[in-house]
Amino acid sequence: MMELGFFSLLYALWAALVALVVYGLHPIKRWRYRHLPGPPFRWLLGHLPEIVKEGQDSVQERWAEQYGSPFLMWVGALPVVVVSVPDQARKVLGRPTRQKFAWLHTGEEGKLDSYSIVFSRSLDLWKAARGAWQPFFSADSLAALVPTMKASAARLAAHLQPAAAAGKPVDIWRELGLMTMDVVGTTAFGVDFNTLERAAQQKEAEAGEATGAAEGTSERHVRTPADRLIWAVRTIFEFRALTSPIVALFVLCPEGEQAWRWLANALPTPGLRTELKARGELRAVGTELIEQQLALTAGGKGGSAAQGGNDGSSCVSAAAHARPAAIKPGSFLSLVLPSLSRQAGGDTLGPLWAVSQGINFILAGYETTANAIAYAVYLLAGNPDKEAKLLAEIDGWGRHKTLPSAADLPSALPYTAAVVREALRMYPPAAIAAREMADDVTLGDRAVPGGVPLQVSITAMHRSPRLWRDPQAFLPERFMPGTREAAEVTPGAYLPFGDGPRKCIGWRFALQEAALSLAALYQQYTFRLTPGQVPLKTKMVLTSGPADGVHVTVHRRE
């Protein structure tokens, strides 16, 4: 009997090993996609080692040149079809269905993700969000935001004065992040973030988080609703659930998605615990803002208790925190509130939905815009002839004049705008656009089965020598109408904000803020790179950004 039991165990182990080997080869899936070119498949892992080592955007750029478009790559057990030419990109991005992401969140946190305009797979919920967002990005709304953008840029310029005087290097990417957080946070929640003035407190909080000491240590420094929102938003960007090692299980064995999600929440990593705490804080403050505004409206007061200089601390304290004032008129959330109580995707849109929109507004506008401006500074520092053209344009407008209005910006500073656009070409923050099609589709001369994730490699398109002359050269003239460089641009090859129904709804907001900020900085300063940063290292999580920052010395213009 013992021998029989031993052989049964041995047989079971052998069968399990065979099953694992066969599963890791994915013979059925690979047969289905056998006609698509791509790099050699690796057992079980697919192309995860290359993705982890080089970054998904970088390997896609390399393989697009090697295998053409479309090509097939394997993210663990997940086949992904990648395109990198304009006509195929247009076809893929013309479909609004978003690729599925391996989110770890459950319950209300999972619902928060499902409401996202960026990641929602429900077309009804996505349409509801886009309809609510649209008024904020009208021409009139963008014009009204110019004073806020100018004020934040002026505060950043003043913030850099000590570094300029001392000749001390700064990470301009981090400093720009403070400025863009100021703009998007204040305009999203209607509470003044004043992030540049709070930089010292933030550094103290981040130091507490970096030691891991204390998920709550940094919160001890937080009092006002603005403080709470800043801490929460920055923490979410620092500890994204997508960076959890359990995400690897989702792609290695997607059939176990529910089990992996349960495991992630049953045994959360310190990073996930910190992120969940920050998301809870963000939900709490956002919900308080919304409920207070709804109470004011129901009471016939309309308007807002928050007019200028509002960080929410003027209101009566609730629990251990100051209770926020109501939402400012014209803020993003104030324009989203009329959509509450509507039906979408079989759900009633409530305060949690509105909070999700505020979170996603910051997600879409904080890091991406800071990345774009930092890339522009990096490129200008390495190309003094282009910097000279920029300075001449700014000086022609007026060194000490107020920056142009939204209406005057395109005609007043066209080269400044072209610098931003060329920086977005060379370093697109949204490096990959992901979709999914239910039906079969033909891309080029290849038939692609329905249901497979489809990705447009925007980095590969923007840097392809087949689509751009001298793609590694920084040439803002490509975006100056009437120039030879502009005439050579391939139609459809420039997609920094995506394309189709899901094209970034805030693209005009981003371009406006980036151009105004760049002009404000170069009215007063020039920047020089510290040694060892060429070529610039980048990293990609949700967006592509500088891996180690952009370190410069700040030089005041005479």
C-alpha positions as CSV (number, residue, x, y, z in Angstrom):
1,M,0.0,0.0,0.0
2,M,2.8,2.4,0.8
3,E,4.4,1.7,-2.5
4,L,1.1,2.3,-4.2
5,G,0.7,5.6,-2.4
6,F,4.3,6.6,-3.3
7,F,3.8,5.9,-7.0
8,S,0.4,7.7,-6.9
9,L,2.2,10.8,-5.5
10,L,5.0,10.4,-8.0
11,Y,2.5,10.1,-10.8
12,A,0.5,13.2,-9.6
13,L,3.8,15.2,-9.4
14,W,4.7,14.1,-12.9
15,A,1.3,15.0,-14.3
16,A,1.4,18.4,-12.6
17,L,4.9,19.0,-14.1
18,V,3.7,18.0,-17.6
19,A,0.7,20.2,-17.2
20,L,2.8,23.2,-16.1
21,V,5.2,22.6,-19.1
22,V,2.3,22.4,-21.5
23,Y,0.6,25.4,-20.0
24,G,3.8,27.5,-20.1
25,L,4.1,26.7,-23.8
26,H,0.5,28.0,-24.5
27,P,0.2,25.8,-27.6
28,I,-3.4,26.7,-28.5
29,K,-2.9,30.4,-28.1
30,R,0.4,30.3,-30.0
31,W,-1.2,28.3,-32.9
32,R,-4.0,31.0,-33.1
33,Y,-1.4,33.7,-33.6
34,R,1.2,31.7,-35.5
35,H,0.9,33.9,-38.6
36,L,2.0,37.1,-36.8
37,P,5.7,38.0,-36.7
38,G,7.4,38.7,-33.5
39,P,10.4,37.9,-31.2
40,P,11.0,34.3,-30.2
41,F,8.7,33.0,-27.4
42,R,10.1,32.1,-24.0
43,W,8.4,29.4,-22.0
44,L,6.0,30.7,-19.4
45,L,7.5,34.2,-19.2
46,G,6.9,35.2,-22.8
47,H,8.7,38.5,-23.2
48,L,8.4,39.7,-19.5
49,P,12.2,39.7,-19.0
50,E,12.8,42.1,-21.9
51,I,9.9,44.3,-20.7
52,V,11.2,44.5,-17.2
53,K,14.7,45.1,-18.3
54,E,14.1,47.7,-21.0
55,G,10.6,49.0,-20.5
56,Q,7.6,48.1,-22.6
57,D,7.8,51.2,-24.7
58,S,11.5,50.7,-25.5
59,V,11.2,47.0,-26.5
60,Q,8.2,47.9,-28.6
61,E,10.2,50.5,-30.4
62,R,13.1,48.1,-31.1
63,W,10.8,45.3,-32.2
64,A,8.7,47.5,-34.4
65,E,11.8,48.3,-36.4
66,Q,12.8,44.6,-36.5
67,Y,9.5,42.9,-37.2
68,G,7.4,45.7,-38.8
69,S,3.7,46.4,-38.1
70,P,1.8,44.6,-36.7
71,F,3.9,42.2,-34.6
72,L,3.1,39.9,-31.7
73,M,4.6,40.1,-28.3
74,W,3.8,38.0,-25.2
75,V,3.3,39.7,-21.8
76,G,3.5,36.5,-19.9
77,A,0.6,34.4,-21.1
78,L,-1.1,37.4,-22.7
79,P,-0.7,37.9,-26.4
80,V,-0.5,41.6,-27.4
81,V,-0.6,42.8,-31.0
82,V,1.4,46.0,-31.5
83,V,1.1,48.4,-34.4
84,S,3.3,51.4,-35.3
85,V,2.2,52.8,-38.6
86,P,-0.4,55.6,-39.1
87,D,-3.1,53.7,-41.0
88,Q,-3.1,50.7,-38.6
89,A,-3.0,53.0,-35.6
90,R,-6.0,55.0,-36.9
91,K,-8.0,51.7,-37.3
92,V,-7.1,50.5,-33.8
93,L,-7.7,53.8,-32.0
94,G,-11.0,54.3,-33.9
95,R,-12.5,51.7,-31.5
96,P,-13.4,52.9,-28.0
97,T,-13.1,49.6,-26.1
98,R,-10.2,49.8,-23.6
99,Q,-7.8,47.0,-23.0
100,K,-8.3,45.2,-19.7
101,F,-5.9,46.1,-16.9
102,A,-4.9,43.9,-14.0
103,W,-6.2,46.1,-11.2
104,L,-5.8,44.7,-7.7
105,H,-8.6,46.8,-6.1
106,T,-11.9,45.3,-4.8
107,G,-15.1,46.8,-3.4
108,E,-15.4,50.6,-3.5
109,E,-11.8,50.9,-4.7
110,G,-12.6,48.6,-7.6
111,K,-15.7,50.6,-8.4
112,L,-13.5,53.8,-8.4
113,D,-11.4,52.2,-11.1
114,S,-14.4,51.1,-13.1
115,Y,-15.6,54.8,-13.2
116,S,-12.3,56.0,-14.7
117,I,-12.5,57.9,-18.0
118,V,-9.0,56.6,-18.7
119,F,-9.4,52.9,-17.9
120,S,-13.2,52.1,-17.9
121,R,-14.2,49.3,-20.2
122,S,-17.9,50.1,-19.9
123,L,-18.8,52.3,-22.9
124,D,-21.8,53.7,-21.0
125,L,-19.7,54.8,-18.0
126,W,-16.9,56.1,-20.3
127,K,-19.5,58.2,-22.3
128,A,-21.0,59.5,-19.1
129,A,-17.5,60.6,-17.8
130,R,-16.5,62.2,-21.2
131,G,-19.8,64.1,-21.3
132,A,-19.2,65.4,-17.8
133,W,-15.6,66.4,-18.6
134,Q,-16.3,68.2,-21.9
135,P,-17.5,71.6,-20.5
136,F,-14.3,72.0,-18.6
137,F,-12.2,71.9,-21.8
138,S,-14.3,74.4,-23.8
139,A,-12.5,77.4,-25.2
140,D,-14.1,79.7,-22.6
141,S,-13.1,77.4,-19.7
142,L,-9.5,77.1,-20.9
143,A,-9.3,80.9,-21.3
144,A,-10.5,81.2,-17.7
145,L,-7.8,78.9,-16.5
146,V,-4.9,81.0,-17.9
147,P,-4.6,83.2,-14.7
148,T,-4.3,80.1,-12.6
149,M,-1.6,78.6,-14.9
150,K,0.3,81.9,-15.0
151,A,0.2,82.3,-11.3
152,S,1.6,78.8,-10.7
153,A,4.3,79.3,-13.3
154,A,5.3,82.6,-11.6
155,R,5.4,80.9,-8.2
156,L,7.8,78.3,-9.7
157,A,10.0,81.0,-11.1
158,A,10.2,82.6,-7.7
159,H,10.8,79.2,-6.1
160,L,13.9,78.7,-8.3
161,Q,15.6,82.0,-7.3
162,P,17.6,80.5,-4.3
163,A,18.9,77.7,-6.6
164,A,19.9,80.3,-9.2
165,A,21.6,82.5,-6.6
166,A,23.5,79.6,-5.0
167,G,24.4,77.7,-8.2
168,K,22.9,74.6,-6.7
169,P,21.6,71.8,-9.0
170,V,17.9,71.1,-8.9
171,D,15.7,68.3,-10.3
172,I,13.6,70.5,-12.5
173,W,11.3,67.5,-13.2
174,R,10.4,67.4,-9.5
175,E,10.0,71.2,-9.3
176,L,7.7,71.1,-12.4
177,G,5.7,68.4,-10.7
178,L,5.0,70.7,-7.8
179,M,3.7,73.3,-10.3
180,T,1.5,71.0,-12.3
181,M,0.1,69.5,-9.1
182,D,-0.7,73.0,-8.0
183,V,-2.6,73.6,-11.3
184,V,-4.5,70.4,-11.7
185,G,-5.2,69.8,-8.0
186,T,-6.5,73.3,-7.5
187,T,-8.6,73.2,-10.7
188,A,-9.9,69.7,-10.0
189,F,-11.1,70.0,-6.4
190,G,-11.5,73.8,-6.1
191,V,-9.1,73.8,-3.1
192,D,-5.9,75.8,-3.3
193,F,-3.0,73.3,-3.3
194,N,-0.1,75.9,-3.0
195,T,2.3,73.0,-3.5
196,L,5.4,75.1,-4.1
197,E,4.9,76.9,-0.7
198,R,4.3,73.5,0.9
199,A,7.5,71.9,-0.6
200,A,9.3,71.7,2.8
201,Q,6.4,69.9,4.5
202,Q,6.1,67.6,1.5
203,K,9.8,66.6,1.7
204,E,9.4,65.9,5.4
205,A,6.3,63.7,4.6
206,E,8.1,61.9,1.8
207,A,11.0,61.2,4.0
208,G,8.7,59.5,6.4
209,E,7.2,57.4,3.6
210,A,10.6,56.5,2.2
211,T,11.7,54.9,5.5
212,G,8.5,52.9,5.3
213,A,8.1,54.0,8.9
214,A,5.1,54.9,8.8
215,E,2.4,54.7,6.6
216,G,0.8,57.2,8.9
217,T,3.9,59.2,9.8
218,S,3.5,61.6,6.9
219,E,-0.1,62.1,7.8
220,R,0.8,63.6,11.1
221,H,2.0,66.6,9.3
222,V,-1.3,67.0,7.5
223,R,-4.0,69.3,8.7
224,T,-6.0,71.1,6.1
225,P,-8.0,69.4,3.3
226,A,-5.5,70.7,0.8
227,D,-2.7,69.1,2.8
228,R,-4.7,65.8,2.9
229,L,-5.4,65.9,-0.8
230,I,-1.7,66.6,-1.7
231,W,-0.5,63.8,0.6
232,A,-3.0,61.4,-0.9
233,V,-2.3,62.3,-4.6
234,R,1.5,62.2,-4.3
235,T,1.3,58.9,-2.3
236,I,-0.9,57.3,-5.0
237,F,1.6,58.2,-7.7
238,E,4.4,56.8,-5.5
239,F,2.7,53.5,-4.6
240,R,0.6,52.5,-7.6
241,A,-1.0,49.0,-7.3
242,L,0.3,48.2,-10.8
243,T,3.8,48.0,-9.4
244,S,2.8,45.2,-7.0
245,P,4.7,41.9,-7.6
246,I,1.3,40.1,-7.6
247,V,0.5,41.8,-10.9
248,A,3.0,39.3,-12.5
249,L,0.6,36.5,-11.6
250,F,-2.1,38.2,-13.5
251,V,-0.1,38.0,-16.7
252,L,1.6,34.7,-16.1
253,C,-1.8,33.0,-15.4
254,P,-4.7,35.3,-16.3
255,E,-7.2,32.5,-15.7
256,G,-6.5,32.9,-12.0
257,E,-7.4,36.6,-11.9
258,Q,-10.0,36.4,-9.1
259,A,-7.7,34.3,-7.0
260,W,-4.8,36.7,-7.5
261,R,-6.9,39.7,-6.6
262,W,-8.1,38.0,-3.4
263,L,-4.5,37.1,-2.5
264,A,-3.3,40.6,-3.2
265,N,-5.9,42.0,-0.8
266,A,-5.6,39.2,1.8
267,L,-1.8,39.6,2.0
268,P,-1.3,43.2,0.9
269,T,2.3,44.5,0.3
270,P,3.3,47.6,2.2
271,G,3.0,49.6,-1.0
272,L,-0.5,48.5,-1.6
273,R,-1.5,49.2,2.0
274,T,-0.1,52.7,1.7
275,E,-1.8,53.3,-1.7
276,L,-5.2,52.1,-0.3
277,K,-4.8,54.4,2.7
278,A,-4.1,57.4,0.3
279,R,-7.0,56.5,-1.9
280,G,-9.3,56.3,1.2
281,E,-8.1,59.8,2.2
282,L,-8.8,61.1,-1.3
283,R,-12.3,59.6,-1.3
284,A,-13.0,61.0,2.1
285,V,-12.0,64.6,1.3
286,G,-13.6,64.5,-2.2
287,T,-16.8,63.1,-0.8
288,E,-16.9,65.8,1.9
289,L,-16.4,68.5,-0.7
290,I,-19.2,67.1,-2.8
291,E,-21.7,66.6,0.0
292,Q,-21.1,70.1,1.4
293,Q,-21.6,71.6,-2.1
294,L,-24.8,69.6,-2.5
295,A,-26.0,70.7,0.9
296,L,-25.4,74.4,-0.1
297,T,-27.2,73.9,-3.4
298,A,-30.2,72.2,-1.6
299,G,-30.3,75.0,0.9
300,G,-30.6,77.6,-1.9
301,K,-27.2,79.1,-1.3
302,G,-25.8,77.9,-4.6
303,G,-22.3,79.2,-5.1
304,S,-19.4,78.3,-2.8
305,A,-18.0,79.1,0.6
306,A,-14.6,79.1,-1.0
307,Q,-13.7,82.3,-2.8
308,G,-9.9,82.7,-3.3
309,G,-7.1,81.7,-0.9
310,N,-9.1,78.6,0.1
311,D,-7.3,75.6,1.4
312,G,-10.4,74.4,3.2
313,S,-9.0,75.2,6.7
314,S,-11.4,78.1,7.3
315,C,-14.2,75.7,8.0
316,V,-15.1,74.0,11.2
317,S,-12.9,71.1,12.2
318,A,-14.3,67.6,11.8
319,A,-12.7,64.7,13.6
320,A,-9.0,65.2,13.5
321,H,-9.0,67.2,10.2
322,A,-10.3,70.5,9.0
323,R,-13.6,70.1,7.2
324,P,-13.3,71.4,3.6
325,A,-15.1,74.3,2.2
326,A,-17.5,73.8,-0.7
327,I,-16.3,73.5,-4.2
328,K,-15.3,76.6,-6.1
329,P,-17.5,77.6,-9.0
330,G,-15.8,76.8,-12.3
331,S,-13.6,74.0,-10.8
332,F,-13.6,70.6,-12.5
333,L,-15.8,69.0,-9.8
334,S,-18.3,71.8,-9.9
335,L,-18.9,71.1,-13.6
336,V,-19.1,67.3,-12.9
337,L,-21.8,67.6,-10.2
338,P,-24.7,68.1,-12.5
339,S,-24.2,64.6,-13.8
340,L,-24.9,63.0,-10.4
341,S,-28.0,60.8,-10.1
342,R,-27.9,59.9,-13.8
343,Q,-28.0,56.3,-14.9
344,A,-25.0,54.8,-16.8
345,G,-23.8,51.3,-17.2
346,G,-26.6,50.0,-15.0
347,D,-25.4,52.2,-12.2
348,T,-26.5,55.5,-10.6
349,L,-23.8,58.0,-10.7
350,G,-23.1,59.2,-7.1
351,P,-20.4,61.0,-5.1
352,L,-18.0,58.1,-5.6
353,W,-18.3,58.5,-9.3
354,A,-17.6,62.2,-9.1
355,V,-14.6,61.6,-6.8
356,S,-13.2,59.2,-9.4
357,Q,-13.4,61.9,-12.1
358,G,-11.4,64.3,-9.8
359,I,-8.8,61.6,-9.2
360,N,-8.5,60.8,-12.9
361,F,-8.3,64.5,-13.8
362,I,-5.2,64.7,-11.6
363,L,-3.9,61.4,-12.9
364,A,-4.2,62.6,-16.5
365,G,-2.8,66.1,-16.0
366,Y,-0.2,66.1,-13.2
367,E,2.6,63.8,-14.1
368,T,2.2,63.8,-17.9
369,T,2.4,67.6,-18.2
370,A,5.4,67.8,-15.8
371,N,7.1,65.1,-17.9
372,A,6.5,67.1,-21.1
373,I,7.9,70.3,-19.8
374,A,10.9,68.6,-18.2
375,Y,11.6,66.9,-21.5
376,A,11.5,70.3,-23.2
377,V,14.0,71.8,-20.7
378,Y,16.2,68.8,-21.2
379,L,16.2,69.1,-25.0
380,L,16.7,72.9,-25.0
381,A,19.6,72.5,-22.6
382,G,21.3,70.2,-25.1
383,N,20.5,72.3,-28.2
384,P,21.6,75.9,-27.6
385,D,20.7,76.9,-31.1
386,K,17.0,76.0,-30.5
387,E,17.2,77.6,-27.0
388,A,18.4,80.8,-28.7
389,K,15.4,80.8,-31.0
390,L,13.0,80.3,-28.1
391,L,14.6,83.1,-26.1
392,A,14.4,85.4,-29.1
393,E,10.7,84.7,-29.5
394,I,10.1,85.3,-25.7
395,D,12.2,88.5,-25.8
396,G,10.3,89.7,-28.9
397,W,7.1,89.3,-27.0
398,G,8.6,91.1,-24.0
399,R,11.0,90.0,-21.3
400,H,9.0,91.6,-18.6
401,K,5.5,91.6,-20.1
402,T,2.7,89.6,-18.7
403,L,2.4,86.3,-20.6
404,P,-0.1,86.2,-23.4
405,S,-3.7,85.3,-23.0
406,A,-5.2,82.0,-24.3
407,A,-6.4,83.8,-27.4
408,D,-3.0,85.4,-28.1
409,L,-0.8,82.4,-27.2
410,P,-0.8,80.6,-30.7
411,S,0.2,83.8,-32.5
412,A,2.4,85.3,-29.8
413,L,4.6,82.3,-29.0
414,P,4.4,79.8,-31.9
415,Y,8.0,78.5,-31.5
416,T,7.5,77.9,-27.8
417,A,4.4,75.8,-28.7
418,A,6.5,74.0,-31.3
419,V,9.2,73.2,-28.7
420,V,6.5,71.6,-26.6
421,R,5.1,69.6,-29.5
422,E,8.6,68.4,-30.6
423,A,9.4,67.3,-27.0
424,L,6.2,65.3,-27.0
425,R,7.3,63.7,-30.2
426,M,10.6,62.6,-28.9
427,Y,9.4,61.6,-25.4
428,P,5.7,60.9,-25.5
429,P,4.4,60.6,-21.9
430,A,1.5,58.4,-23.1
431,A,3.9,56.0,-24.9
432,I,1.4,53.3,-25.5
433,A,-2.3,53.5,-26.4
434,A,-4.2,50.2,-25.6
435,R,-7.5,49.0,-27.1
436,E,-9.3,45.7,-27.6
437,M,-11.6,44.6,-30.5
438,A,-14.4,42.1,-30.2
439,D,-14.3,41.2,-33.9
440,D,-11.5,40.1,-36.2
441,V,-9.7,42.9,-37.9
442,T,-7.2,43.1,-40.7
443,L,-4.1,45.2,-40.0
444,G,-1.9,45.7,-43.1
445,D,-1.9,42.3,-44.7
446,R,-2.4,40.4,-41.4
447,A,-5.7,39.0,-40.0
448,V,-5.9,39.6,-36.2
449,P,-8.4,37.5,-34.2
450,G,-11.0,39.4,-32.2
451,G,-10.6,39.7,-28.4
452,V,-6.8,40.1,-28.4
453,P,-5.3,43.2,-26.7
454,L,-4.1,45.8,-29.3
455,Q,-1.5,48.4,-28.6
456,V,-0.3,51.4,-30.6
457,S,3.4,52.0,-29.9
458,I,3.4,55.8,-30.0
459,T,7.1,55.9,-29.1
460,A,7.9,53.6,-32.1
461,M,5.8,55.8,-34.4
462,H,7.4,59.1,-33.2
463,R,10.9,57.8,-33.6
464,S,10.6,55.7,-36.7
465,P,13.1,56.7,-39.5
466,R,10.5,55.4,-42.0
467,L,8.1,58.2,-40.8
468,W,10.4,61.0,-39.8
469,R,13.6,62.5,-41.2
470,D,16.4,62.3,-38.7
471,P,14.0,61.3,-35.9
472,Q,16.6,61.5,-33.1
473,A,17.2,65.2,-33.9
474,F,15.4,67.9,-31.9
475,L,13.7,70.0,-34.6
476,P,10.8,72.2,-33.3
477,E,10.6,73.5,-36.9
478,R,8.6,70.3,-37.7
479,F,5.7,72.1,-36.0
480,M,6.2,75.5,-37.6
481,P,3.8,75.8,-40.5
482,G,5.5,76.8,-43.8
483,T,8.9,75.3,-42.9
484,R,10.6,72.5,-44.9
485,E,10.6,70.3,-41.8
486,A,6.8,70.7,-41.4
487,A,6.2,69.8,-45.0
488,E,8.1,66.5,-44.4
489,V,5.9,65.3,-41.5
490,T,4.0,62.1,-42.4
491,P,0.2,62.6,-41.8
492,G,-1.0,60.6,-38.9
493,A,2.5,59.9,-37.5
494,Y,2.2,62.3,-34.5
495,L,-0.1,61.0,-31.8
496,P,1.1,62.3,-28.4
497,F,-2.5,62.4,-27.1
498,G,-3.8,59.3,-28.9
499,D,-6.5,59.5,-31.4
500,G,-10.1,58.5,-32.1
501,P,-13.0,58.6,-29.5
502,R,-10.7,58.1,-26.6
503,K,-8.2,60.8,-27.6
504,C,-7.1,62.7,-24.4
505,I,-9.9,65.1,-23.7
506,G,-7.5,67.5,-22.0
507,W,-4.9,67.9,-24.7
508,R,-5.5,71.6,-25.2
509,F,-5.2,72.1,-21.5
510,A,-1.9,70.3,-21.4
511,L,-0.4,72.3,-24.4
512,Q,-1.6,75.6,-23.0
513,E,-0.1,74.9,-19.6
514,A,3.2,73.6,-21.0
515,A,3.7,76.6,-23.3
516,L,2.8,79.2,-20.7
517,S,5.1,77.5,-18.1
518,L,8.0,77.3,-20.5
519,A,7.7,80.9,-21.5
520,A,7.4,82.0,-17.8
521,L,10.6,80.1,-16.9
522,Y,12.7,81.2,-19.9
523,Q,11.7,84.9,-19.4
524,Q,13.9,84.7,-16.3
525,Y,16.2,81.7,-16.6
526,T,18.2,79.3,-18.7
527,F,19.1,75.8,-17.6
528,R,22.2,73.6,-18.0
529,L,22.3,69.9,-17.6
530,T,24.5,68.4,-14.9
531,P,27.0,65.8,-16.3
532,G,26.0,62.2,-17.0
533,Q,22.4,62.6,-18.3
534,V,22.8,62.1,-22.0
535,P,21.1,60.0,-23.2
536,L,18.2,60.5,-20.8
537,K,17.0,57.4,-19.0
538,T,13.2,57.0,-18.9
539,K,10.9,54.6,-17.1
540,M,7.3,53.6,-17.8
541,V,4.6,52.6,-15.3
542,L,1.3,54.2,-16.5
543,T,3.2,57.0,-18.3
544,S,6.7,57.4,-19.5
545,G,8.9,59.8,-17.4
546,P,12.5,60.5,-16.5
547,A,13.9,57.6,-14.5
548,D,16.1,59.7,-12.3
549,G,14.7,63.2,-12.9
550,V,16.2,66.0,-15.0
551,H,19.0,67.7,-13.0
552,V,20.0,71.2,-14.0
553,T,21.7,74.3,-12.8
554,V,19.6,77.4,-13.0
555,H,21.0,80.6,-14.5
556,R,19.3,83.9,-14.2
557,R,19.2,85.9,-17.4
558,E,20.8,89.3,-17.4
